[in-house]
Amino acid sequence: MQPRNSRLNSSALRGAVDLAAVKAAGEAAQKAEQARAERARQNAAAEAAGVDPQGAAYQLVIDVTEETFETEVVQRSTEVPVVVDFWAEWCGPCKQLSPILERLAEEYAGRIVLAKIDVDANQLIAQQFGIQGIPAVMAVVAGQLVPLFQGAENEANVRKILDQLIAVAEQRFGIVGGAVAPAGEAPAAPRRPEDPALTAAHEALDSGDLGGAVQAYQNVLSEQPGNTEAQLGLAQAQLLQRVESLDAQQVRAAAAADPKNVAAQLEAADLDLVGGHVEDAFGRLVDTVGRTFGEDRDTARLRLLELFEVIGADDPRVTKARGALARVLF
């Protein structure tokens, strides 16, 4: 098992250039030019009134509802790429991903806008977009839908995906957003320097010092609660630590003897995953969620989400298991 996820969703925008025919792209570029002219007029008016023109243009992070979707997302997408974050209050991975998206929206300073949609409060939009699992992130550019990724991603991967989105928006539709680098310079998002504490945690995990790795990742998270890479590293270290002292034969016997024994099913699922039987691990926990209630159900569900993170959100086995989980929950 690899100690960390180094997955890169570099194909996330592969189909973006085929979103519309040449005519549609030309019309979108024309609309974008008109929107930029209107924004320039608004900015000039704001400056004359003593108001910050950037603040007058648009907010970088907005909460969107079914009533405001057309204005806040579709219409706004003619002047800036709109990244849409589908989330819910009960969704643990959403709470990992959303702070990353919000921070990057601020750092990109107007080259994207982040629209947050609560799927529980806006079920119609979620159905129209075909959302089957959250977090799910899409973009709208010139009124055209661009799927990005599903599940939690680390900050480095999100940056690369957003860089690709910005490039496609400019090259295909002539949409450059609010903050643009001077002519001749390519826009570049600021990069965070490598964190020595996170590096030390990775090295401890690589060397098999599971206790040291757990403590090191926890130290990082105490200072940076939203650090997704540390959260994923901690999940992997804790998984390996949990199975370290297990007697596989006893665990599997207990799980087989009592399917409703949640603790036994959790241990067996951990062993399945470490042994490479990923689908067996996921299927076991989905079945456990389906046959339990209350606190037991929540315990099994949270462990399953943890194991999703260990494997990687873009793995097809995770996608399939998310669908199965949704079916037993709803």
Beta strands, then each sheet from edge to edge (+ up, - down):
strand 1: 61-63
strand 2: 82-87
strand 3: 113-118
strand 4: 136-141
strand 5: 144-150
sheet 1: 1+ 3+ 2+ 4- 5+
end
